[in-house]
Amino acid sequence: MEGKGERNMSYHTIEADVVVVGGGSAGTVAAIKAKSGDPGARVVVLDKGPIETSGAIGRGMDALNVVSVPGYGTPEDVVEALTKVTEGVLDQECAYVLGAKSLEAMKDLEKYTEREPGDLFPLDGNGNYKASYLHPVNHALYMAMDGEDIKRALAREVRKLGCLVLDRTPAVRLLTEEGRVAGILAFNIRTGDFYLIKTPAVIITSGCVGKFGMPRDGYLSGIYEFPGNTGDGFAMAYHAGAELVNLECFQTNLLMKDFNGPACGYVVIPRGGYGVNARGEKYWTHGYWSGDMFLAVWREFQEGRGPVFLKMDHLPEDTVKGLEKILWGTERTVRGLFHQQRDEDYRRWDSVEQGMEEITLCSGHSMSGILVNKDTETTVPGLYAAGDCAAVPHQYLTGALVFGAIAGEKAVSYARIARRLEPAVSLKKAWREIREPLLRPDGLAAEDVEIKIRSKVSQYLTPPKNDFLYHKMLWWVDRMRREDVPRIKVTDYHNLIKVTEVKSIIDCAEMAARASLYRTESRWGLGHYRLAYPGRDSAWDGKWVVVRKDGATGEMLVSKKDVPKHKWDFPARLEYEYPRPVFDMGRGFVPPPNGYEDPWIREKVCREGLSIPKRMITRRER
């Protein structure tokens, strides 16, 4: 029998050349380059919201965190920086491309925003783009930006070129045939219109796993990243058979306490600010978001010198006012009001309190994601990935722009020659499976299941990593899939997408736990600090942990794989060591022993006529 309202559902079939899943920075650039490269190509963009404000830079951005521009840095300098912060676990070719094409990405942004050199990015006295120091290397690779309007400009270009944009229409399933991409299933979260999009090429640009752990304040959408980034791209790629790497390397976010937004150290530090502990002392040598810095913050709290703060009171007044403009205007517009209500002022050293508020999986600020090469190709023919979901370590917005462009160009070229495969899917059956939570008479709210899985992620997966807790996490993953997910009940299409999101978070939790247990060492500072193996092991140098789905059994497989041979011989470690805490608590009080036999409780059991399990019968009675 058809479900309520099912006869009235709209089913749409679209023939496309390239489908972009996610309309953030990488996705819009991918669509622009695909359509520009082949104006006759049918390019479709899917997003959970309107592409003008979707993604991690929906409000704008204040910098490109890794670039190489004339007079300041070279592509090889970018390779050096990324080799160091990844401790050698990277494809250096990807890092080189990131640096080599960063200037081109900057020029594209100036064109799309219609802004002159010196307006969007700063220039020095010689007319060159002026870069600053940020990374733990002696190269200036950070480019400030006045980028409040860049996302709207990118969206405008996408629409102007004639791409088909399906706003509020997220992808829910990636279809493959013969191991190759064949199509996408999606639905509109307002109307419920259901789409089968046939295509030989898909570009996943759906961002990081921003909704992973639970923020300390418990607010589900109060996270560092865009709240729509729930690991859907990670999960879709996994179920399609793609390999994912570095899922054991966590982004352990140092955020502004209670605000759960960017503390914006990357805005402040290149302009002379720095982090201090509760004593006002600088707690680490640099402020770059690498694992050693997060480990240093963790140490401050463990040794009683927390919380930590972002110090700005020593800066010139003009600089402080400029920081207020950026932090309150471009990043999060409510931040100024947040400070005002707490009587906080950047002219006092302790006004920006920071804490380790959440963990995420991301390549933009960390390393984890879908395995890609320098051409953004995954291990599934026809599937490309770019941005925070693609495992190009520490690529930031620059990488989203650079590899988004490459993905668009490569995907549209592939589509011209690819053999199109007919997806073997029944639309009615697929749609009924997806909308089953709408058809249930009652059940669990999606929000309650989301709270449950994300709370477990924070409780069991937050570093330092405890093996016993990780095995318990896997137990919870299995239990939630069996008991909770099949009982989710929703009442509208907007909440229906939350079911997919919850499933994606659960998938990513399992991937992170299994990958962490597989890498038998600690590496990347706090990112993978495993208490059972509290130190680096050279046997893991240059090794990826790969997670993939077994197509025959459906099981999650974990294995080891060599990164591509390094072309450049740069230092492959950061200057830190893992602490070895020793907690000597003394002997403690030792009470007299009680016996194992308890005739009183035995008598009560017998009085009730209950049988006594064999395990309760003492050896003497036997």
Buried (B, 14 or more C-beta within 10 A) or exposed (E): EEBEEBEEBEEBEBEBBBBBBBBBBBBBBBBBBBBBBBEEBBBBBBBBBEBBBBBBBBBBBBBBBBBBBEEBBBBBBBBBBBBBBBBBBBBBBBBBBBBBBBBEBBEBBBEBBEBEBEEBBBEEEEEBBBBBBBBBBEBBBBBBBBBBBBBBBBBBBBBEBEBBBBBBBBBBBBBBBEBBBBBBBBBBBEEBBBBBBBBBBBBBBBBBBBBBBBBBEEEBEBBBBBBBBBBBBBBBBBBBBBBBBBBBBBBBBBBBBBBBBBBBBBBBBBBEBBBBBBEEEEBBEBBBBBBBBBBBBBBBBEEEBBBBBBBBBEBEEEBBEBBBEBBBBBBBEEBBEBBEEEEBEBEEBBBBBBBBBBBBBBBBBBBBBBBBBBBBBBBBBBBBBBBBBBBBBBBBBBBBBBBBBBBBBBBBBBBEEBEBBEBEBEBEEBBBEBBBBBBBEEBBBBBEBBBBBBBBBBBBBBBBBBEEBBEBBBEBBEEBBEEBBEEBBBEEBBBBBBBBBBBBBBBBBBBBBBBBBBBEBBBBBBBBBBBBBBEBEEEBBBBBBBBBBEEEEEEBEBEEEEBEEBEEEBEBBBEBEBBEEEEEEEEEEEEEEEEEEEEEEBEEBEEEEEEEEEEEEEEEEE
